[in-house]
């Protein structure tokens, strides 16, 4: 009986810890940002975003990674934790680690594009 209580207690603890791990960017809470060129964009609150429109190469890269809504004139945004992972990979990771990180982030909705308002 004690083993069962221990296993149940451990299981409940793991569920509670999993529920506490929430993303730092919420797509339901948006903020409007205005760039130096005067254009405004709506991005998830707390996200890190580019300060200029993306290049055609960046649009193609994002599409390959799984973000299909990028187009000319858009900016990109990332969850701050993803931005930190990108910086770490650029300093010492492999190309495959970077690709894997971007694909996972696209699936999770923690990277994306925003069009001018």
N, C-alpha and C positions, 0 to 999 in steps of 0.2 A: 504494500500500500504506500509506503514511503517513497518508493521509486516512482510510482504513478504520480504522486503529488509533486515530486521533483520535476518530472518530465512535463507535466501540465504547467507548473510554475515557469519553467524555462520557455515553454512554447508561448505563454502569454507575454512574457518579457520580450521575446523576439518580435511579436506582433506589435507591441507598444513602441519599441525602438524603431521598427519599420515605419510606423505611422508618424513618428516625429521627424523623419527625414523628408522634408518637403522642399521643393525647388525654390530658389531665391527669386526667380522671375515668374510673375504671374501674367499669363496672357489675358486674364480677365481684367487686370488693372493696367490701364494704358496711360502713357504720358505723351504729351506733344512736345517735340523738340524742334527748335529752329536753327538751321545751319547758317553759316556765314553768307551763303548765296541768297538768303532770304526765304528759302523753301522750308516748309514745316512738314514733319513726319510724325506719325503715331507709332510708338514703339512700346513694348512691355516695360512697365515701371521697373526701374533698377537695372535695366540692361545696359550693356556696353555697345555703342553703335559707331559706325564709320562717320567721318566728318565730311565726306564727299560721296557723290554718286559712284556706284560700282562700275568697273570696267567690263567690257564684253567677256574677257577671260574669267573674271570673278563670277559673272552670271553663269557661264558654262560650268565652272567648278562647282558652284552651289547646286546646279541642276544634277550633275553627276552624283553629288553627295546625297541628294534626296530632297532638296528644297526646290520645288518646281515653280514657285510663284515669282521668282526674281526677273526683273526686266529693266531696260534702260531707264535711268533716272532714279532708281531705287537706292536705298542705303541698306546695309546689313546690320543686324543686331545679334548679340550673343548674351547668354546668361553669364554673369561675372565669373562663376566657377569654370565655365567652358573657356572663357578668355584666359584665365590662369593656366588651365591645362594646355592651351595653345602655346602660351609663352614658354612653358616647361618643355614641351616637345620641340619647339624651335631652338631651344638652347642645347638639347642633348638627346632628343628622341629620334626615332626612325620615321621615314616617310610613311610606312605602313601603319605605325602607331597614330600618326596624324590623320590618315584617311579613316581609320577605324573610329577615332574620336569624333570626326565630323559626321560620319554616317550614323553613329549612335546618337549624337546630338540632334541631328535632323529628325530621326525617328521619335525622339523624346520631345521635340518641339522647343528645344532650348537654343536654337539658332534660327534665323529667318531673314526675310527681306521686308522692307516697308516702302510703300510708294508715297510720293508727295501728296499732301492733302489738297 
